[in-house]
């Protein structure tokens, strides 16, 4: 599998060019309103001082780092604001690899394709640990895969694409494995606001010097195009203090700084958005999950009910999750999903559907009509 | 010289913490109004569709790439919109190095510190070619320094920090050298709107397959904090077509995409801003250069009159351009500049002053009082 160019854009382009109406369930682009304070913040910024249009600090606007640090219960020095979680994960992985203590990256299968593509680009040794049928990772399997050459273990919970939420004990075990092998657990928590199990706990709760937690406002505030994310690194005075130093340097060299209008608007939204906004988003998704999985039941499909995030993986008999089949579904059924093979070998028979459209019933009906 | 963490932020922070009034001439942050259409574009965006808040294409908004391509006279496929010129230069240099045809990067001395820091981060072999007293680079010296191991030659005209504008013959010679050694000329042209000589010509005019031209809207639109830049790569069907492919992949892996509100506002400003806006900016700078250099004359300082960009390098007898002296100037004279040593060895005796303040007379008087 070639992970170097993630397939999302290819499928989206194919769907956009289709001559028929297509329900878009490809990308993780939320279709709901961002917080009101976000729009207000951006409008306010547009009318602001010239000096506010110039470089923010490379590490991010100070009050934004403060807000993040306070919420995460960490010192501000550990927070680096990035160009979305994509850059946060990139900096976490490069910093771990640049220590020179190993060049192996452990990931799960299925894997979020950007992790795999990044490991390839960075010439890392990639090792995949298959998850179980429900999407849960077995820490014993990770421990068995981990070697002295392991630089990082990269996990994502709530998970894209499986929807699994790892229980705190799993995260604690993974942290222990990272500690035992002097490796870094990169915990991508971008779906933390979309946990329906109540079980989710950030890896930061382990208070380990071997954890980098990454996150973004892309999903929680429905602004994937703003590119505001962050990483929380281990204490810079601790044993892995070099990680945040390396990340700051690389961030400065590759991007100079992040985009200030977006950071400003996010800061305003972070301060003023009530918990109800996030609760409504969860409610909306819960309801869509119910409707979509009910319809999948009716269609006789196999599927996993997500405990978090907003993806449903489904399997239709005799219709494996290849790119060809995804294109066929677009043209012949009018539903665009992602091929399971884009996420690795273990879900090659499956298709991933992102519930970022109000038209989930319609999509499920079309799938049932075509494949049922 | 440690280039890994460019010194701009350090000096800016020192100046910000000073207990006295300081004229800030450190960074390249414009102090003038952005185009009216830029503010209008951002305000309009703030009120736009939810779908417009989601991922732009990784390579940049299509109409923005079209506007850029049309202005530069190239095919859209050659244009990659980046997180400022910083990322454009990063992608140009990494793409050249990743060809595996050499690991040497040739730069001038003085050098824009980010180029040098990037070469270090990328483990490239760095070779510096000193420029002459006026800031001009001698192509014969570059040819002598270039070897089969040269991956890229990185130049910047109009130049930061010298203010030199390379004549078209120089650029043509540099392109020839790159062609002869199968290397890439990275031509950073971010100050192209600040040419007072009338001599400036983009390296794209050579129509060579060995040129990557980088640029941004940071300086021309006075929006360094927006982070919208671009690179124009060689034709993807040409002999160095791999460059743009590599750059697209790396951009996607490290940043996913750029920030959409900023791209949207820049697009609007690019379409609607009349030439008079840019002419007024040049006029403002020309006038500041005159006033500042007149005052430097009066103070008995040596200096170079910039042909482009907005920096003046000055030398005061017995007061070399060290970080210590820069801090002394902040505390004791109330003027913040950049130490010449931050740009390499050849200008270690000099200080660089950015004319991004209306208080240039006051700054020059303070310098004259303190050092005259």
Interface residues (C-beta under 8 A of the other chain):
Chain A: X4 X5 X6 X9 X27 X29 X30 X31 X32 X33 X34 X39 X40 X42 X43 X45 X46 X47 X50 X51 X52 X53 X54 X55 X56 X57 X58 X83 X84 X86 X87 X90 X114 X117 X118 X121 X222 X223 X224 X225 X226 X227 X228 X248 X249 X250 X252 X253 X254 X255 X256 X257 X258 X259 X260 X261 X262 X265
Chain B: X4 X5 X6 X9 X27 X29 X30 X31 X32 X33 X34 X39 X40 X42 X43 X45 X46 X47 X50 X51 X52 X53 X54 X55 X56 X57 X58 X83 X84 X86 X87 X90 X114 X117 X118 X121 X222 X223 X224 X225 X226 X227 X228 X248 X249 X250 X252 X253 X254 X255 X256 X257 X258 X259 X260 X261 X262 X265
